[in-house]
Amino acid sequence: MELGLETILGIVMITIGIISFLFVMNAKNKFPENSELKTITTDLIPAIFFLMLFSLWHVLREAFQWKKTIGEFMEYPEYLFISIAYIMLFIAAKKLNSIAKEFGITEK
């Protein structure tokens, strides 16, 4: 296992992801049922989860040099995880925008 700067930074990112996930879960449990904020936090959970999967896969791939030993296709799960995370963020942003319109928050 190779423990370079990229691996160390990846571990830091995974840690930040886990802490973020816990914060969002904690916040979600504090919001009232059917509230807009609960909806937004619920939409953020899968995005954070897939970002953590992306970081975890990347760290493991780099640390164990899977790309060299197994093959180039070991990068593909990273693309899948980050793509799903962006889709989830897009969905959350779209819902946030519709909530802003619902409450009459518009550009002047």
Secondary structure, DSSP 4 states (H G I P E B T S, - for coil): ----HHHHHHHHHHHHHHHHHHHHHHHHHHSPTT-HHHHHHHHHHHHHHHHHHHHHHHHHHHHTTHHHHT-GGGGHHHHHHHHHHHHHHHHHHHHHHHHHHHTT----
